[in-house]
Amino acid sequence: MDNQIFIKKDCLNKDPSTVKFNFLENGQDQSGFIVFFDKKYYAYKNKCQHLEVELDWENNNFFEDENKLIICATHGALYEPKSGKCLMGPCKGKNLEILNLKVLEDELIVTI
Ligand code: FES
């Protein structure tokens, strides 16, 4: 059965900004996040492609200093917010796991 997570767009009121959520997948707790970047929304699993760790360096802080790229807190891999592609670091060329995201007028729905 599909698992749906509903998030109010108001939670992402800056560009860029992020919001985290948790979900169950195959009975295991997982973390995901939505990125609002350049006026568009993207959803990814919160898991680096180098090692199985969460990306954020503080809770819900995903961006590097210039707010242009997502950075992994562990070894500094840099990911493009629009595609989830790793541009630099030990997992260069790999992609964050993209989650299914539906954008409605006031709400975002992630379907697992
Ligand atoms: S665990 Fe993310 S770059 Fe190594």
py3Dmol code that shows the C-alpha trace and the ligand (Angstrom):
import py3Dmol

protein = """\
ATOM      1  CA  MET A   1       0.000   0.000   0.000  1.00  0.00           C
ATOM      2  CA  ASP A   2       1.250   3.490  -0.831  1.00  0.00           C
ATOM      3  CA  ASN A   3       2.348   5.690   1.999  1.00  0.00           C
ATOM      4  CA  GLN A   4       1.536   9.386   1.533  1.00  0.00           C
ATOM      5  CA  ILE A   5       3.044  12.334   3.352  1.00  0.00           C
ATOM      6  CA  PHE A   6       1.258  15.686   3.231  1.00  0.00           C
ATOM      7  CA  ILE A   7       3.215  18.886   3.732  1.00  0.00           C
ATOM      8  CA  LYS A   8       1.884  22.444   3.665  1.00  0.00           C
ATOM      9  CA  LYS A   9       3.691  24.671   1.186  1.00  0.00           C
ATOM     10  CA  ASP A  10       3.872  27.309   3.957  1.00  0.00           C
ATOM     11  CA  CYS A  11       6.575  25.183   5.582  1.00  0.00           C
ATOM     12  CA  LEU A  12       8.888  26.217   2.731  1.00  0.00           C
ATOM     13  CA  ASN A  13       8.593  29.978   2.728  1.00  0.00           C
ATOM     14  CA  LYS A  14      12.154  30.869   1.716  1.00  0.00           C
ATOM     15  CA  ASP A  15      13.925  30.101  -1.534  1.00  0.00           C
ATOM     16  CA  PRO A  16      15.899  27.953  -0.944  1.00  0.00           C
ATOM     17  CA  SER A  17      14.522  26.036   2.023  1.00  0.00           C
ATOM     18  CA  THR A  18      13.939  22.439   3.045  1.00  0.00           C
ATOM     19  CA  VAL A  19      11.591  20.406   5.188  1.00  0.00           C
ATOM     20  CA  LYS A  20      12.232  16.910   6.538  1.00  0.00           C
ATOM     21  CA  PHE A  21       9.783  14.089   7.066  1.00  0.00           C
ATOM     22  CA  ASN A  22       9.925  10.477   8.180  1.00  0.00           C
ATOM     23  CA  PHE A  23       8.342   7.460   6.605  1.00  0.00           C
ATOM     24  CA  LEU A  24       8.336   3.702   6.827  1.00  0.00           C
ATOM     25  CA  GLU A  25       9.735   1.643   3.997  1.00  0.00           C
ATOM     26  CA  ASN A  26       9.771  -2.137   4.246  1.00  0.00           C
ATOM     27  CA  GLY A  27       9.218  -1.764   7.999  1.00  0.00           C
ATOM     28  CA  GLN A  28      12.234   0.527   8.426  1.00  0.00           C
ATOM     29  CA  ASP A  29      12.240   4.164   9.516  1.00  0.00           C
ATOM     30  CA  GLN A  30      13.517   6.424   6.754  1.00  0.00           C
ATOM     31  CA  SER A  31      14.066  10.142   6.425  1.00  0.00           C
ATOM     32  CA  GLY A  32      13.237  12.270   3.419  1.00  0.00           C
ATOM     33  CA  PHE A  33      13.229  15.949   2.579  1.00  0.00           C
ATOM     34  CA  ILE A  34      11.632  18.398   0.209  1.00  0.00           C
ATOM     35  CA  VAL A  35      13.725  21.156  -1.319  1.00  0.00           C
ATOM     36  CA  PHE A  36      12.241  24.420  -2.507  1.00  0.00           C
ATOM     37  CA  PHE A  37      14.825  25.827  -4.881  1.00  0.00           C
ATOM     38  CA  ASP A  38      14.519  28.376  -7.655  1.00  0.00           C
ATOM     39  CA  LYS A  39      10.706  28.417  -7.230  1.00  0.00           C
ATOM     40  CA  LYS A  40      10.330  24.648  -7.682  1.00  0.00           C
ATOM     41  CA  TYR A  41       9.931  21.668  -5.363  1.00  0.00           C
ATOM     42  CA  TYR A  42      11.938  18.440  -5.274  1.00  0.00           C
ATOM     43  CA  ALA A  43      11.753  15.436  -2.916  1.00  0.00           C
ATOM     44  CA  TYR A  44      14.620  13.099  -2.035  1.00  0.00           C
ATOM     45  CA  LYS A  45      15.425  10.378   0.416  1.00  0.00           C
ATOM     46  CA  ASN A  46      17.734  11.782   3.074  1.00  0.00           C
ATOM     47  CA  LYS A  47      20.564   9.393   2.371  1.00  0.00           C
ATOM     48  CA  CYS A  48      24.002  10.097   0.973  1.00  0.00           C
ATOM     49  CA  GLN A  49      25.097   8.031  -2.026  1.00  0.00           C
ATOM     50  CA  HIS A  50      28.526   7.444  -0.518  1.00  0.00           C
ATOM     51  CA  LEU A  51      27.569   5.865   2.822  1.00  0.00           C
ATOM     52  CA  GLU A  52      24.152   5.192   4.319  1.00  0.00           C
ATOM     53  CA  VAL A  53      24.003   8.353   6.412  1.00  0.00           C
ATOM     54  CA  GLU A  54      21.652  11.323   6.513  1.00  0.00           C
ATOM     55  CA  LEU A  55      22.847  14.416   4.687  1.00  0.00           C
ATOM     56  CA  ASP A  56      21.892  17.345   6.911  1.00  0.00           C
ATOM     57  CA  TRP A  57      24.665  18.796   9.082  1.00  0.00           C
ATOM     58  CA  GLU A  58      22.179  20.137  11.616  1.00  0.00           C
ATOM     59  CA  ASN A  59      18.566  19.155  11.736  1.00  0.00           C
ATOM     60  CA  ASN A  60      17.040  20.337   8.434  1.00  0.00           C
ATOM     61  CA  ASN A  61      20.166  22.214   7.313  1.00  0.00           C
ATOM     62  CA  PHE A  62      21.085  20.769   3.927  1.00  0.00           C
ATOM     63  CA  PHE A  63      22.703  23.626   2.013  1.00  0.00           C
ATOM     64  CA  GLU A  64      26.315  24.739   1.909  1.00  0.00           C
ATOM     65  CA  ASP A  65      27.255  28.336   2.765  1.00  0.00           C
ATOM     66  CA  GLU A  66      26.229  29.828  -0.572  1.00  0.00           C
ATOM     67  CA  ASN A  67      22.810  28.128  -0.537  1.00  0.00           C
ATOM     68  CA  LYS A  68      23.341  26.718  -4.032  1.00  0.00           C
ATOM     69  CA  LEU A  69      24.154  23.057  -3.407  1.00  0.00           C
ATOM     70  CA  ILE A  70      23.115  20.351  -0.958  1.00  0.00           C
ATOM     71  CA  ILE A  71      26.063  19.169   1.097  1.00  0.00           C
ATOM     72  CA  CYS A  72      26.588  15.900   2.915  1.00  0.00           C
ATOM     73  CA  ALA A  73      27.658  16.580   6.492  1.00  0.00           C
ATOM     74  CA  THR A  74      29.941  13.540   6.664  1.00  0.00           C
ATOM     75  CA  HIS A  75      32.471  14.005   3.821  1.00  0.00           C
ATOM     76  CA  GLY A  76      31.138  17.060   2.006  1.00  0.00           C
ATOM     77  CA  ALA A  77      29.712  15.573  -1.194  1.00  0.00           C
ATOM     78  CA  LEU A  78      27.874  18.285  -3.137  1.00  0.00           C
ATOM     79  CA  TYR A  79      24.534  17.600  -4.811  1.00  0.00           C
ATOM     80  CA  GLU A  80      22.574  19.680  -7.268  1.00  0.00           C
ATOM     81  CA  PRO A  81      19.185  20.592  -5.695  1.00  0.00           C
ATOM     82  CA  LYS A  82      17.256  20.357  -8.991  1.00  0.00           C
ATOM     83  CA  SER A  83      18.383  16.864  -9.987  1.00  0.00           C
ATOM     84  CA  GLY A  84      19.904  15.319  -6.857  1.00  0.00           C
ATOM     85  CA  LYS A  85      23.051  14.571  -8.849  1.00  0.00           C
ATOM     86  CA  CYS A  86      26.327  14.470  -6.961  1.00  0.00           C
ATOM     87  CA  LEU A  87      28.649  16.989  -8.651  1.00  0.00           C
ATOM     88  CA  MET A  88      31.657  16.634  -6.370  1.00  0.00           C
ATOM     89  CA  GLY A  89      32.853  14.221  -3.699  1.00  0.00           C
ATOM     90  CA  PRO A  90      33.252  10.471  -3.223  1.00  0.00           C
ATOM     91  CA  CYS A  91      29.917   9.666  -4.899  1.00  0.00           C
ATOM     92  CA  LYS A  92      30.355  11.993  -7.903  1.00  0.00           C
ATOM     93  CA  GLY A  93      27.965  11.100 -10.717  1.00  0.00           C
ATOM     94  CA  LYS A  94      25.495   9.240  -8.503  1.00  0.00           C
ATOM     95  CA  ASN A  95      22.028  10.533  -7.771  1.00  0.00           C
ATOM     96  CA  LEU A  96      20.061  11.033  -4.582  1.00  0.00           C
ATOM     97  CA  GLU A  97      17.029   8.792  -4.512  1.00  0.00           C
ATOM     98  CA  ILE A  98      14.167  10.829  -5.966  1.00  0.00           C
ATOM     99  CA  LEU A  99      10.784  10.497  -4.259  1.00  0.00           C
ATOM    100  CA  ASN A 100       7.477  10.894  -6.030  1.00  0.00           C
ATOM    101  CA  LEU A 101       6.182  14.412  -5.385  1.00  0.00           C
ATOM    102  CA  LYS A 102       2.869  15.962  -6.333  1.00  0.00           C
ATOM    103  CA  VAL A 103       2.541  19.735  -6.091  1.00  0.00           C
ATOM    104  CA  LEU A 104      -0.947  21.063  -5.362  1.00  0.00           C
ATOM    105  CA  GLU A 105      -2.070  24.628  -4.756  1.00  0.00           C
ATOM    106  CA  ASP A 106      -1.374  24.722  -0.993  1.00  0.00           C
ATOM    107  CA  GLU A 107       0.073  21.336  -0.354  1.00  0.00           C
ATOM    108  CA  LEU A 108       2.792  18.891  -1.358  1.00  0.00           C
ATOM    109  CA  ILE A 109       2.215  15.152  -1.374  1.00  0.00           C
ATOM    110  CA  VAL A 110       5.048  12.655  -1.299  1.00  0.00           C
ATOM    111  CA  THR A 111       4.042   9.131  -2.271  1.00  0.00           C
ATOM    112  CA  ILE A 112       6.319   6.302  -1.200  1.00  0.00           C
TER     113      ILE A 112
END
"""
ligand_1 = """\
4
FES
S 28.902 9.890 3.586
Fe 28.265 11.552 2.365
S 30.055 12.114 1.306
Fe 30.670 10.414 2.519
"""
view = py3Dmol.view(width=600, height=400)
view.addModel(protein, "pdb")
view.setStyle({"model": 0}, {"cartoon": {"style": "trace"}})
view.addModel(ligand_1, "xyz")
view.setStyle({"model": 1}, {"stick": {}})
view.zoomTo()
view.show()
